Amino acid sequence: MDATAGMFCGENDLVNPLSSMGMQVSCILVVSHFFNIVLRTVGQPGPISQILAGFVLGPMSHVEYIKNTFFPASSINYYEVVSFFCRILFMFLFGLEMNPHYAMRNFRLVSLVACGGALVGAIFGLSVSFYLYQEFETNNGPMHYFCMIIMLVVSYTSSPMVIRLAAELRFAASDVGRIAVAAALITEMSVLLFFNVMINWEDRLDLITGSACFAITFTVCFINKHLATWLNKRNRNQKYLKAPELLLILFLLLVSSMIVEIWGYNSIINCFIIGVLFPKEGKSARTLLHKLGYSIYNFALPVYFGYMGLQCDLILVFKSLDSIVNMAIMILLSIGSKLSGTLIVCRYLGIPTSEGIFLGFLLNTRGYADVLLFGAAAKARITFNTEAYNVLLVSIVLNTIISGMIVAFLARGEEKMFANNHTAIEPQKLEDELRILACVYDPRQVSAILAVVLAIHGSRASPSTNYLMHLIELVKKIKSNLLFHEKENADISDDEDYGGNDVVEINNALDVFTADTKILVHQRRAVSPFPSLYEDICNDAEDLQVSIILLPFHKHQRIDGKLESGKEGIRITNQKVLRHAPCSVGVIVERGLSKVPGFSSLVASDNVQNVATLFFGGPDDREALAWSLRISKHPNINLTIVRFLLSSSSSSSSSQSDPIESGEPEDKEILMSLSGEETVNEVDNAFMVDFYNRYVTSGQIGYVEKFVKDGAQTVESLKDMGDMYSLFIVGKGGRGHCSLTIGMSDWEECPELGTVGDVLASSDFEIHGSILVVQQHRDAKKGLIND
């Protein structure tokens, strides 16, 4: 009876391992939040604050009461189990979020950057391991195993730390950020793979077991592929998978990871491969990203980083001068090896020295896998004494804190390093990666926006990264408690209700688009009042370093063909985006719904679409021509360039060139008209001559010239083309005082479309094609040139 009372009354109440672990986690989260608030003022990222929180809490374990209450020895097994679950989840999430195409396209570059720091680190680690072996006095451990452990520790890079630093400091989308993340993942996977081989592979049975681990991993990937396809087709009217369906996917991940761990291997590689190979499209991936992302980034990773610092015993390390010296050697060795190895490779690859230094410090960050290396080594071959273990652990944590702080300092001082160099399409080559941020307000606009995304991809030979942002107006509303209790589908109650059924319709349309075109589109969402919604768009465009922002027009077409105005807030948002966008902007006006097939049917139909690009001159029209060049590569699009020129007494009313049928004399005549037109800017002439020689003479693109005297004749020419094309592409402005458009702005209704775009989008203007109005990004200091 007394024993039972003691069990419940005192000893196993707070001292219970689960309770103590919960208290430690709570302390880490609270203290790390405090450090985060303080260090944010000096630009330090969240992971550094979280490690420091654990670093501060660690010495408290020397207080006897706190040690017995919050740090009981019996809680170690619980920590191992919890850390196992957290580790498999965030490595699976990292794999799911990763875009492997960049690493595959630039495999030589990222692998050399990864190998540079890792190989030099291995050499430096080997050189000092003999000294440390004598200093640490390891018990019954072979020297060659100890040397390998030190080599791997110095060579290692923590991919979770690099990923979080890149996200927190907002350089994840830059070339430097993507190189760092890919190199960190290659380094981490290589180190762990080598360690697994070193520890486990001694005979033929170990070889069979290791092969079985890979077989299990790829079997789960195969099952996930078909399982995700099946789940995506179920319950089409729901935003996300149901809880049992989500648990089924995670159960497969857990079972495979546990089998790998039971066989003596580390499951980090297994989880990452399953995440990378998981189908990225559809409801399954969307649910996993949504459900895992919030919990991992807000709870699991802060505790992961904090627990690194919590394990350090600073008091024990700083009691001995020898321990301090050994710790300093390890820190300097790590920094020196990563920095020198990365700089050597960057010099060879022609990467600037400033970027090489930044990459060196970024790849010098360490993580929890180092602790796993020590633990696995201790179980298998080597027994570290307490002092040696603490020296190695403290050196790893301090090394990460120092490198992380330097990375944050360099990121603030070297903003040009992460600047977006592709803010317009005109200067880019067709082989350059295309990044698009498409925006929609409601499902009605999705078909036109996705048709433009598909068209700009052309032949899909060029790499691309695509985002679709759902823009939702945040309105003031009163929520009652009854509404919450009446809510259906309680398993998704943690999701926001903003967007309503529109979210489901947009998700379904996007899933169909991805299934038909095999083009992956990442979804994003912005919820703000209309006056500040443009800031979310521009900030996301800047963070994602996109070259194009696509916006829907605020009017939509009725059955009778007339355009009806939507919310005024949409128009104001579009105007602000055009004014503040960090890249080129396109506004799509969907018309021609009464004509079958319209341009929006490009996704679902194989019919050939006739597209016209109207060229008057100026930077916006040149940007529109650059967009058109990519569009012309689409197999179902027939592009024609229509150039408007000021007529003279010697010129005819119009001149047309069909590149397939025209002969050399007509080509020479057109080139003479191109180079001899004095009323057009010389830059436009040079641009058009080059464009003509490259693409028109080879028969890839059609070319037409229209000679007009003023804006009135321009309008008449546009009316004549109204039924010929399903899409008209035109620049917004930037033409100065152009004689070709004189008088066209007298009935201007929507100045955000420019003079020509406004005429084409007018309800009184009878055309049966959609309009894409393009504005080229120009430096804000230079200002925008208006019509």
GIGIPE-V364930 format. One record per residue. N is the residue number from 1. OMEGA is omega in degrees with one decimal (none if undefined). NEAR is the number of other ideal C-beta (glycine too) atoms within 8 Angstrom. D_FIRST is the distance of its C-alpha to the first C-alpha in Angstrom with 1 decimal. Layout:
# GIGIPE-V364930
<<N	OMEGA	NEAR	D_FIRST> <N	OMEGA	NEAR	D_FIRST>>
This chain:
# GIGIPE-V364930
<<1	179.5	4	0.0> <2	179.9	5	3.8> <3	179.0	6	5.4> <4	179.0	7	5.1> <5	179.2	8	6.2> <6	-179.1	9	8.7> <7	-174.5	8	9.9> <8	-172.1	7	11.0> <9	-171.4	7	12.0> <10	-165.6	5	14.3> <11	-176.3	7	14.9> <12	177.2	7	15.4> <13	177.2	9	17.0> <14	-175.4	7	20.5> <15	176.8	10	20.1> <16	-175.9	8	19.8> <17	179.6	10	23.1> <18	178.6	7	24.3> <19	-179.8	10	23.8> <20	178.8	15	25.6> <21	176.5	12	28.3> <22	177.8	8	28.8> <23	178.6	10	29.2> <24	178.4	13	31.7> <25	179.1	9	33.6> <26	179.3	8	33.8> <27	179.1	11	35.0> <28	-178.5	17	37.6> <29	-178.6	12	38.9> <30	-177.8	8	39.2> <31	179.2	12	40.8> <32	176.3	17	43.0> <33	177.5	9	44.2> <34	178.1	9	45.2> <35	-179.1	12	47.0> <36	178.4	11	48.6> <37	-177.5	8	50.1> <38	-174.1	8	51.4> <39	176.6	12	52.8> <40	-179.0	8	54.4> <41	178.2	6	56.9> <42	172.3	5	58.2> <43	-179.9	9	58.0> <44	-176.3	10	55.0> <45	-177.0	11	53.3> <46	-178.8	10	49.7> <47	177.9	13	48.5> <48	178.1	13	49.5> <49	-177.9	15	47.5> <50	176.6	18	44.4> <51	178.3	16	44.7> <52	178.2	13	45.3> <53	176.4	16	42.2> <54	179.0	18	40.1> <55	-179.7	13	42.4> <56	-178.3	9	41.5> <57	-176.8	14	37.8> <58	-178.4	13	37.7> <59	179.8	9	38.2> <60	-179.8	7	35.3> <61	178.4	10	33.0> <62	174.1	6	34.2> <63	-169.5	7	32.3> <64	-178.0	5	29.1> <65	180.0	6	26.8> <66	179.6	10	28.6> <67	-178.5	10	28.4> <68	-175.0	8	24.6> <69	-171.1	10	24.1> <70	-179.1	10	26.9> <71	-179.5	10	28.0> <72	-179.3	10	25.1> <73	-177.8	4	26.4> <74	-177.4	7	24.1> <75	-176.0	11	26.2> <76	-179.4	7	29.4> <77	178.4	8	28.9> <78	178.4	11	28.3> <79	-179.6	10	31.5> <80	179.9	8	33.4> <81	-179.0	8	32.5> <82	179.7	9	33.4> <83	177.2	11	36.5> <84	179.7	11	37.6> <85	-179.8	9	37.4> <86	-176.8	12	39.2> <87	-178.1	13	41.8> <88	-178.5	14	42.8> <89	-176.2	13	43.2> <90	173.2	13	45.4> <91	174.2	13	47.5> <92	178.9	15	48.1> <93	178.4	14	48.9> <94	177.6	14	51.4> <95	179.7	15	53.0> <96	-178.3	14	53.3> <97	-173.0	7	54.9> <98	172.3	10	57.2> <99	-173.8	5	60.9> <100	-174.3	7	61.8> <101	179.6	7	65.5> <102	179.6	10	66.2> <103	179.7	11	64.8> <104	179.1	7	66.8> <105	-176.9	7	70.0> <106	-173.5	10	69.6> <107	-179.9	8	67.9> <108	-177.4	6	70.2> <109	-174.3	9	69.8> <110	178.9	13	65.9> <111	176.6	10	65.5> <112	177.5	11	67.9> <113	178.9	16	66.0> <114	-177.2	16	62.7> <115	-178.3	9	64.2> <116	-179.8	13	66.0> <117	-176.9	20	62.9> <118	-178.0	14	60.8> <119	177.3	10	63.4> <120	176.3	13	64.3> <121	178.4	16	60.6> <122	179.2	12	60.2> <123	178.6	9	63.2> <124	180.0	12	62.0> <125	178.2	17	58.5> <126	-176.9	10	60.0> <127	-176.9	7	62.1> <128	-174.6	12	59.3> <129	179.4	12	56.6> <130	177.5	9	58.2> <131	-178.4	8	57.8> <132	179.2	13	54.2> <133	177.6	11	53.3> <134	-177.4	7	54.4> <135	-174.2	9	52.8> <136	178.3	12	49.3> <137	179.4	7	49.2> <138	-174.2	12	47.3> <139	171.4	6	45.6> <140	-179.8	4	47.2> <141	177.6	10	48.6> <142	-176.6	7	52.1> <143	-175.3	8	54.4> <144	175.8	6	55.9> <145	178.0	12	52.5> <146	-179.8	14	51.7> <147	178.8	13	55.2> <148	179.2	9	54.7> <149	-180.0	12	51.4> <150	177.5	13	53.2> <151	-179.3	13	56.1> <152	179.4	14	54.0> <153	-179.8	13	52.1> <154	-178.4	14	55.4> <155	-168.0	15	56.9> <156	171.7	15	54.1> <157	-178.9	17	54.3> <158	178.7	15	51.5> <159	175.8	13	52.7> <160	179.4	13	50.0> <161	179.7	14	51.0> <162	-179.4	15	54.7> <163	-178.5	12	54.2> <164	176.5	13	52.3> <165	178.8	15	54.8> <166	179.9	12	57.6> <167	-177.2	8	56.1> <168	-177.9	9	55.2> <169	170.2	10	58.6> <170	173.1	7	60.4> <171	-176.4	11	62.4> <172	-177.4	11	60.7> <173	180.0	9	63.8> <174	178.9	12	66.3> <175	179.4	5	67.8> <176	-179.5	12	66.1> <177	-178.7	12	62.7> <178	175.2	11	63.1> <179	-178.1	13	64.4> <180	-179.1	13	61.4> <181	179.8	14	58.8> <182	179.6	13	60.5> <183	179.4	16	61.0> <184	179.2	16	57.3> <185	177.9	13	56.1> <186	179.7	12	58.6> <187	-177.1	16	57.5> <188	-179.3	14	53.7> <189	-179.9	11	54.1> <190	179.7	10	56.5> <191	-179.1	13	54.2> <192	178.0	12	51.2> <193	178.6	9	53.3> <194	179.9	9	54.8> <195	178.1	12	51.3> <196	178.6	13	50.0> <197	-177.1	9	53.1> <198	-175.0	9	52.9> <199	-167.8	11	49.2> <200	-170.0	11	49.2> <201	178.0	10	52.7> <202	179.8	4	53.4> <203	-175.7	6	54.6> <204	-179.9	5	55.8> <205	178.0	6	52.3> <206	177.5	10	51.3> <207	178.5	9	54.5> <208	179.5	8	53.7> <209	178.6	12	50.2> <210	177.3	13	51.7> <211	177.9	8	54.2> <212	177.5	9	51.6> <213	177.2	13	49.8> <214	178.8	8	53.0> <215	177.9	8	53.6> <216	-179.3	12	50.2> <217	-177.2	14	51.0> <218	172.8	10	54.4> <219	177.1	9	53.2> <220	177.0	12	50.7> <221	179.0	12	53.7> <222	178.6	8	55.8> <223	-179.8	9	53.1> <224	-179.3	14	52.6> <225	-178.6	11	56.4> <226	178.7	8	56.6> <227	179.3	12	53.3> <228	177.6	14	54.3> <229	179.6	10	57.7> <230	-179.3	8	56.1> <231	179.9	13	53.6> <232	-178.6	11	56.4> <233	179.8	6	58.3> <234	172.4	7	55.5> <235	-176.1	6	55.0> <236	-176.5	6	58.1> <237	176.9	4	57.5> <238	179.0	11	54.2> <239	-172.2	8	54.0> <240	173.9	12	51.3> <241	173.7	11	49.5> <242	-176.6	9	46.5> <243	178.9	7	43.0> <244	178.8	6	42.7> <245	177.2	11	46.0> <246	-180.0	13	45.1> <247	178.0	8	41.8> <248	178.3	9	43.9> <249	-179.2	14	46.0> <250	178.0	9	43.1> <251	177.0	8	41.4> <252	177.4	12	44.5> <253	-177.7	13	44.4> <254	-178.0	10	40.8> <255	-180.0	8	41.2> <256	179.6	15	44.3> <257	179.6	13	42.8> <258	177.8	9	39.8> <259	179.1	10	42.1> <260	179.6	14	44.2> <261	-179.8	11	41.3> <262	178.3	6	39.9> <263	172.9	9	43.4> <264	179.9	7	43.3> <265	177.7	12	45.5> <266	-173.6	11	45.1> <267	-178.6	14	45.1> <268	-179.8	13	46.8> <269	179.6	12	50.2> <270	-177.6	14	49.1> <271	-178.7	16	47.8> <272	179.3	14	50.9> <273	178.7	12	53.3> <274	178.4	16	51.6> <275	-178.9	15	51.9> <276	-175.9	10	55.5> <277	177.8	10	56.5> <278	179.9	16	54.7> <279	-173.5	10	57.4> <280	-176.3	6	58.0> <281	173.1	9	59.6> <282	-172.9	12	58.2> <283	-176.9	13	55.1> <284	178.9	15	52.6> <285	179.9	13	53.5> <286	179.5	11	53.7> <287	-179.7	11	50.2> <288	179.6	13	48.7> <289	-177.7	11	50.6> <290	-175.0	10	49.5> <291	-177.7	10	45.8> <292	-173.6	12	45.2> <293	-176.0	9	47.6> <294	-176.4	9	45.9> <295	-178.5	9	42.3> <296	-174.0	13	43.6> <297	-177.3	7	45.9> <298	-177.6	6	43.8> <299	-172.8	8	40.4> <300	-177.4	11	40.3> <301	174.4	13	43.3> <302	177.6	13	42.4> <303	177.8	13	39.0> <304	179.6	14	40.8> <305	-179.3	15	43.3> <306	-178.8	17	40.8> <307	173.4	14	38.4> <308	179.4	16	41.5> <309	-177.1	17	41.8> <310	-177.8	12	38.1> <311	-176.7	10	38.0> <312	176.2	14	40.8> <313	-176.6	11	40.2> <314	-176.4	10	43.4> <315	-179.5	8	42.4> <316	-178.3	10	42.2> <317	-175.2	15	45.5> <318	174.3	8	47.5> <319	-173.5	6	46.5> <320	177.3	8	49.1> <321	179.0	5	52.7> <322	178.7	7	52.8> <323	179.2	14	50.0> <324	179.9	10	52.0> <325	179.6	8	55.1> <326	177.8	13	53.5> <327	179.5	13	52.0> <328	178.2	8	55.4> <329	-179.5	11	57.1> <330	-179.1	16	54.8> <331	-179.3	12	55.4> <332	178.9	8	59.2> <333	-179.0	12	59.4> <334	-179.0	14	57.7> <335	-177.7	13	59.8> <336	-177.6	9	63.0> <337	-179.4	16	62.6> <338	-177.3	16	61.8> <339	-177.5	12	64.5> <340	-179.9	10	67.2> <341	179.6	15	66.5> <342	179.6	15	66.5> <343	178.6	12	69.6> <344	-179.9	10	71.5> <345	-179.9	14	70.8> <346	176.2	16	71.6> <347	179.0	10	74.9> <348	-177.9	7	75.7> <349	-179.4	9	74.9> <350	176.4	5	76.7> <351	-178.7	8	73.7> <352	-177.2	6	74.3> <353	-179.8	8	72.9> <354	177.6	8	70.9> <355	177.2	11	69.1> <356	177.6	14	68.6> <357	179.8	11	66.9> <358	179.0	14	64.7> <359	179.8	16	63.7> <360	179.0	15	63.1> <361	-179.2	14	60.5> <362	180.0	13	59.0> <363	178.6	17	58.5> <364	178.8	14	57.0> <365	-176.5	15	53.7> <366	-176.8	14	50.6> <367	-173.2	12	47.3> <368	-179.8	12	44.0> <369	175.0	12	45.7> <370	178.3	14	46.6> <371	177.1	11	42.9> <372	178.1	9	42.7> <373	-180.0	13	45.6> <374	-178.1	13	43.9> <375	179.9	8	40.7> <376	178.6	11	42.5> <377	-179.3	13	44.8> <378	-179.7	9	42.0> <379	-173.0	5	40.4> <380	-168.5	7	43.7> <381	-166.2	7	46.0> <382	175.9	12	45.4> <383	178.1	8	42.7> <384	171.3	12	43.2> <385	-173.6	10	41.9> <386	-177.8	7	40.2> <387	-179.4	11	43.4> <388	179.9	12	45.5> <389	-179.0	10	43.1> <390	178.8	13	43.0> <391	179.7	14	46.8> <392	-177.6	13	47.4> <393	179.5	13	44.9> <394	178.7	13	46.2> <395	178.2	13	49.7> <396	-177.3	14	49.0> <397	178.9	14	47.5> <398	177.8	10	50.2> <399	179.1	15	52.8> <400	179.8	15	51.7> <401	-179.1	12	51.6> <402	-178.7	10	55.1> <403	179.6	13	56.6> <404	179.0	16	55.1> <405	178.3	10	56.5> <406	177.0	9	59.9> <407	178.8	14	59.9> <408	178.7	14	59.2> <409	179.4	9	62.0> <410	-180.0	11	64.4> <411	177.6	13	63.7> <412	-175.2	8	64.6> <413	-176.6	6	67.7> <414	-178.4	10	69.0> <415	179.5	8	69.0> <416	-179.8	5	72.2> <417	-176.6	11	70.3> <418	-177.7	11	68.3> <419	177.5	7	71.1> <420	-178.6	11	72.0> <421	-178.3	4	75.4> <422	-178.6	12	75.9> <423	177.5	9	76.2> <424	-177.9	13	79.2> <425	-173.7	12	80.3> <426	-177.8	10	84.0> <427	-173.9	5	83.5> <428	173.2	11	81.1> <429	-179.8	4	82.0> <430	-178.8	10	81.2> <431	-178.2	5	78.9> <432	179.3	8	76.8> <433	179.6	8	73.4> <434	178.5	15	73.5> <435	-173.8	15	70.6> <436	170.4	14	70.7> <437	179.5	14	68.6> <438	-176.4	15	69.5> <439	175.1	13	68.4> <440	176.5	14	68.2> <441	179.7	11	67.5> <442	-174.8	6	67.2> <443	-177.8	9	67.5> <444	-175.5	5	71.2> <445	-170.9	12	72.0> <446	-174.2	12	70.0> <447	-179.8	10	72.8> <448	-179.6	13	75.5> <449	-178.8	15	73.2> <450	176.2	15	72.0> <451	177.3	13	75.6> <452	177.6	13	76.7> <453	179.4	14	73.8> <454	-178.4	13	74.9> <455	-177.9	13	78.5> <456	177.2	12	78.0> <457	177.6	13	76.2> <458	-178.9	13	79.6> <459	-179.3	8	79.4> <460	177.5	7	75.8> <461	-179.8	7	77.0> <462	179.4	13	76.0> <463	-178.6	8	72.4> <464	172.0	11	70.7> <465	-171.8	12	67.5> <466	178.0	12	67.2> <467	172.9	15	65.1> <468	-178.1	15	65.1> <469	175.4	14	63.8> <470	-177.9	14	63.1> <471	-174.8	12	64.2> <472	178.7	11	62.4> <473	176.2	10	63.4> <474	-179.3	7	60.6> <475	178.3	5	61.2> <476	178.4	2	59.5> <477	-178.8	4	57.5> <478	178.9	3	54.8> <479	176.7	6	51.8> <480	177.7	6	49.9> <481	179.3	6	46.2> <482	-179.2	6	47.5> <483	-179.9	8	49.4> <484	-177.7	9	46.3> <485	179.4	6	44.5> <486	-174.9	6	47.7> <487	178.9	8	48.0> <488	178.4	4	48.2> <489	-176.0	7	46.9> <490	-177.9	6	43.6> <491	177.1	6	43.1> <492	-174.6	9	45.9> <493	-179.9	8	45.0> <494	-179.8	4	44.8> <495	178.3	8	48.5> <496	179.0	5	51.1> <497	-177.9	5	53.1> <498	179.2	8	56.3> <499	176.0	10	59.1> <500	-178.8	6	58.0> <501	178.5	5	59.7> <502	-178.4	10	62.1> <503	-179.6	10	59.4> <504	-178.9	10	59.1> <505	178.6	10	62.9> <506	178.0	13	63.4> <507	-179.5	12	60.7> <508	179.1	9	62.3> <509	180.0	12	65.8> <510	178.0	13	64.7> <511	177.8	12	63.0> <512	178.7	8	66.2> <513	-179.8	13	68.3> <514	179.5	13	66.1> <515	-177.5	8	66.3> <516	-171.6	8	70.1> <517	-175.8	8	71.0> <518	176.5	6	68.3> <519	-178.5	12	68.3> <520	178.8	8	64.8> <521	178.1	13	64.4> <522	-176.8	8	61.4> <523	175.9	11	60.2> <524	-179.3	9	59.7> <525	176.8	9	59.4> <526	178.9	12	60.5> <527	-177.6	8	59.4> <528	170.6	11	61.5> <529	-177.6	8	64.0> <530	-178.4	11	67.5> <531	-177.7	6	68.8> <532	-177.3	8	66.4> <533	-179.9	14	66.0> <534	179.5	10	68.7> <535	177.7	8	66.7> <536	-179.9	11	64.0> <537	-177.1	17	66.7> <538	178.8	12	68.5> <539	177.8	8	65.4> <540	178.3	13	64.1> <541	179.4	13	67.6> <542	179.9	9	67.7> <543	-178.7	9	64.2> <544	178.6	11	65.0> <545	179.8	9	68.5> <546	176.7	13	70.2> <547	-174.7	13	74.0> <548	166.0	15	74.2> <549	177.2	15	72.7> <550	-179.0	15	73.6> <551	173.2	11	73.6> <552	177.2	14	74.5> <553	-176.3	12	77.2> <554	177.4	10	76.3> <555	176.1	10	78.7> <556	-174.3	10	78.3> <557	175.9	10	81.0> <558	-179.0	8	81.5> <559	-178.5	4	83.0> <560	177.7	4	86.5> <561	179.1	8	86.3> <562	178.3	7	86.0> <563	-179.5	12	83.3> <564	-177.6	8	80.9> <565	174.2	7	79.1> <566	-179.2	9	75.4> <567	178.5	9	73.2> <568	178.8	7	75.1> <569	177.9	10	72.0> <570	179.6	12	72.4> <571	179.7	13	75.9> <572	178.2	10	75.0> <573	178.5	13	72.2> <574	180.0	13	74.7> <575	-179.3	9	77.2> <576	177.5	9	74.8> <577	177.8	14	73.6> <578	-177.6	12	77.3> <579	-171.4	7	77.8> <580	-174.0	8	74.8> <581	178.3	14	73.9> <582	-179.0	9	73.5> <583	178.7	14	75.3> <584	-176.1	15	77.7> <585	173.1	14	77.1> <586	176.8	14	78.2> <587	-177.6	16	78.3> <588	175.9	15	78.7> <589	-176.0	15	80.6> <590	174.9	15	80.1> <591	177.9	13	83.3> <592	178.8	12	85.1> <593	179.4	9	82.5> <594	-180.0	7	85.4> <595	-179.1	9	86.8> <596	-0.9	5	85.4> <597	174.2	8	84.2> <598	-177.0	12	83.1> <599	-179.7	14	81.7> <600	179.7	11	78.2> <601	-178.9	11	78.6> <602	-176.6	13	78.9> <603	-172.0	12	75.3> <604	-174.3	5	75.6> <605	177.1	8	79.3> <606	180.0	3	81.6> <607	179.5	7	84.6> <608	179.4	6	86.5> <609	175.5	12	86.2> <610	-176.2	9	89.2> <611	179.4	18	88.1> <612	172.4	15	90.4> <613	-177.9	14	90.0> <614	-175.5	13	92.2> <615	176.1	14	93.5> <616	-178.5	13	95.3> <617	179.8	10	94.4> <618	-175.7	15	92.0> <619	-179.9	11	88.6> <620	177.6	15	86.7> <621	175.8	16	89.1> <622	175.6	14	88.8> <623	177.4	16	85.0> <624	177.9	16	85.5> <625	177.1	14	87.7> <626	174.2	12	85.1> <627	-176.7	15	82.6> <628	179.3	14	85.2> <629	176.6	12	85.7> <630	-179.8	14	82.1> <631	-177.5	14	82.4> <632	-179.6	13	85.6> <633	178.0	9	83.7> <634	-174.4	12	81.9> <635	-177.3	4	83.6> <636	-179.2	9	84.0> <637	175.4	12	85.5> <638	-172.6	8	89.2> <639	174.7	12	89.7> <640	175.5	13	92.9> <641	177.6	15	93.6> <642	-178.6	12	95.8> <643	178.7	10	97.5> <644	-179.4	13	99.3> <645	179.3	14	102.3> <646	-175.7	11	104.8> <647	175.2	9	108.0> <648	-177.1	6	111.4> <649	-175.7	3	115.0> <650	-175.8	3	114.9> <651	178.2	9	111.5> <652	-177.0	5	110.9> <653	177.0	5	108.5> <654	177.8	9	105.9> <655	-175.9	11	105.6> <656	177.2	7	103.2> <657	170.2	13	102.2> <658	-172.3	7	100.7> <659	-178.0	13	99.5> <660	-173.8	5	99.9> <661	-174.3	4	103.5> <662	178.6	8	105.0> <663	-175.8	5	107.3> <664	-180.0	5	107.9> <665	179.8	6	110.6> <666	176.5	9	108.2> <667	-179.5	11	105.5> <668	-179.4	8	107.9> <669	179.8	9	108.9> <670	178.7	13	105.3> <671	177.8	10	104.6> <672	178.7	8	107.7> <673	178.0	12	106.5> <674	-175.2	11	103.2> <675	-176.6	8	104.6> <676	-178.8	6	107.6> <677	-172.9	10	105.8> <678	-175.0	4	106.2> <679	-177.6	6	104.3> <680	-178.9	10	100.9> <681	-178.7	7	98.8> <682	178.6	6	99.6> <683	178.6	7	95.9> <684	178.2	13	95.7> <685	-179.2	12	98.9> <686	-179.7	8	97.6> <687	-177.0	10	94.3> <688	177.8	11	96.0> <689	178.5	11	98.5> <690	179.6	8	95.7> <691	-178.4	12	93.7> <692	-178.4	13	96.8> <693	-176.2	7	97.7> <694	-166.2	8	94.3> <695	-177.8	10	93.2> <696	-178.9	15	96.2> <697	179.5	9	98.8> <698	177.0	7	96.4> <699	-178.3	6	96.0> <700	-173.5	7	92.3> <701	176.2	12	92.8> <702	-176.9	11	95.5> <703	178.7	13	97.4> <704	173.8	12	99.4> <705	176.3	14	101.4> <706	178.2	12	102.1> <707	-179.1	13	104.9> <708	-179.1	12	104.7> <709	-175.8	5	106.4> <710	-177.7	10	103.8> <711	-178.5	10	100.6> <712	177.7	7	102.3> <713	176.4	10	103.4> <714	179.3	15	99.9> <715	179.1	10	98.5> <716	178.0	8	101.0> <717	178.4	12	100.2> <718	178.6	14	96.5> <719	179.7	10	97.3> <720	-178.5	6	99.3> <721	-170.9	12	96.2> <722	-176.4	11	93.8> <723	-172.4	5	93.7> <724	-170.5	6	93.9> <725	177.8	10	90.5> <726	177.6	13	86.8> <727	174.0	13	85.7> <728	178.7	15	87.6> <729	-177.4	14	86.3> <730	175.7	17	87.8> <731	-177.4	20	87.1> <732	-175.8	13	86.1> <733	179.5	13	88.8> <734	-177.4	15	89.8> <735	-175.9	15	93.4> <736	177.0	7	94.9> <737	-173.9	4	98.0> <738	-179.9	11	98.6> <739	-177.5	8	101.8> <740	-176.8	14	100.3> <741	179.9	14	97.9> <742	177.9	8	100.2> <743	-177.7	8	99.8> <744	-178.3	12	96.7> <745	-177.8	9	94.4> <746	179.3	5	96.4> <747	-176.9	5	94.1> <748	-179.4	9	91.0> <749	-177.7	5	87.8> <750	-176.5	9	85.0> <751	179.9	6	85.9> <752	177.2	10	82.7> <753	-175.5	14	84.3> <754	-175.2	15	87.4> <755	-176.5	11	91.0> <756	179.9	14	91.3> <757	179.1	15	87.7> <758	177.8	14	88.0> <759	-178.9	11	91.2> <760	-177.4	14	89.7> <761	-178.7	14	86.6> <762	178.6	10	88.7> <763	-179.3	5	88.6> <764	-177.1	4	92.4> <765	-174.1	11	92.7> <766	170.5	6	93.0> <767	-176.9	13	91.2> <768	178.8	11	89.0> <769	175.0	15	86.9> <770	-177.4	15	83.8> <771	173.7	15	84.2> <772	-179.2	15	82.4> <773	-172.5	14	83.2> <774	173.1	15	82.4> <775	179.5	16	82.1> <776	177.5	13	82.1> <777	175.5	10	79.9> <778	-177.5	10	81.9> <779	-178.4	4	81.0> <780	180.0	5	80.3> <781	-179.3	4	82.5> <782	-179.6	5	85.4> <783	179.3	6	84.7> <784	178.2	7	85.3> <785	-178.0	10	88.9> <786	177.0	5	89.5> <787	none	10	92.0>>
